[in-house]
């Protein structure tokens, strides 16, 4: 069973290394590209929801948001009646970078599924979705302070 986690880890680390290397020249290394993608695809997302989407802690998300603002890839807009709620939007420069990132993601998707039949791709999508649901439940549980029982 541990082989599943190991293989998922191999795939994740390979893709993370490639993306961080390719996007470093854009200033989007250290997974900043992933935050930008979520913000472009969900205009107006708030930091708390972004933390859930990224499966990250709020401090990490806050640092990433500050970096993206400093690079002028995103901007913050506040609610008129609630100044604490920051809505995040991509700037024109962020939208331009997003196009490059998505092209890389699409290329990587094609490389990963090369040699798979359409029915295998559909099965893979279904199984990955279930793994995502399962991991999210575990992440939420630990995030909320629960200890897992390994027995």
N, C-alpha and C positions, 0 to 999 in steps of 0.2 A: 504494500500500500504506500510506503514512503516513496516509492519510485514516482508516483504521480506528482507529489509535491516537488520532488527533485527536478523532474522534467519541466514543470511549470516554472520553477525558479530559473532553470537554464534559459528557457525561452524569454522570460521577463528580463533577465540580466543582459542577454544578447541584444534584445531590442532597445533596452534602456541605454546600453553603451553606445549603440549605433546612433540613436536619436540625440543623446547628449553630445556626442562627438560632432555630428553634423550640424547641430543647432548652436553649438558653442560660439561660432563666429557671429551669430545673430544676437548673442548675449542671452540665449535661452537654454543654456546648459543647466545641469542640476534639476532637471524636470520642470523648469519654468515653462517650457513649451506646452506641457500638459495642462497647466493652469490656464494659459492663454486660450487653448482649444476649448476648454469648458466655458470660459467667459464669452468667447465669440459665439459659441453654439447655444448659449443660454443667456442672452442679453438681460441685464438687470439682476443676475443672480447675486445673492448676498453671501457674505463670507462663511456663515454657518452652514449654508447649503453646499457651498464649494468644498468645505472641509469634509462633508459627508460624501460628496461625489468623488473626491480624491482619496478618501479613506486616510485622512491626515488629521493631525491635531491642529487646533486653532492657532497656536503660535507659529507653526510652520506655514500655515496658510497666510497669516498676517505678514510674515517676512516676504513671502512670495509676491503678495499683492503690492507691498511697498516697492519691491524691485521692479515689477512690471509698470507701476506708476512712474517711477524714476526714469525708466527707459521710454516713457510716453507710449506704451503699447496698450494701456488701459486707463480709464478714468473712473472716478467715483462720483456718483450723483446721490444726493440725500433726499429722503422723503421730506415733503414740506412740513408734515406734522410730526415726524419722528427723525430727528437729526442723528440718532444713534444707528439707524438702519442705513448701511451703505450699499447702494446698488452698483454693481460693477459692469462696465461697458468697454468694449474694445474701441480704440481710436482707429483712425484711418491707417496709421502705421502698423497697429496690431493686426488689422484685417489683412494687410499685405503679407505680413509674416505668417499668418494663419494659412494662406493659400499654399505657401511653401511647405508648411508642416503637414497639411492634409495630403499633398502630393506624395510626401515621404511615407505617410501612413498607408495610403492606397498601394504604393509600391510594395511596402512590407507585407501588407495583407496578401497581395498576389503571390509574393515569394513564399509565404507560409503555407498557402493552400495549394501550391503547385503539385500536381500529381494526384490530387483528390478528385473524386467524382462528385457531381452535384448532390447526390443523396448523402455522401459522406460529409460534405460541407454543411448540409442542413442538420445532420446528426451532431456534428461538432458544435454548431451554434447552439443547439438545444442543450447539449451537455455543459458547455461553457456557461450558459445562462444559469443552469442549476448550480454549478460550482460558485458562481458569483453570488447567488442568493444565499447559499450555505455560508460562504465566507463573510458576507455582510452581517448575517445574524451573529456569527461568532465575534466579529469585530465590534459590533454594537454592544454585545454583552460585556466584553472585556473593557471597552471604552467607558461603560457605565459602572465599572468597578467590580464586576463579578469575576471570581476565580473559576477557571475551568477545572473540571474533574477529569483526569486522564485515564481513569479506570474504565 
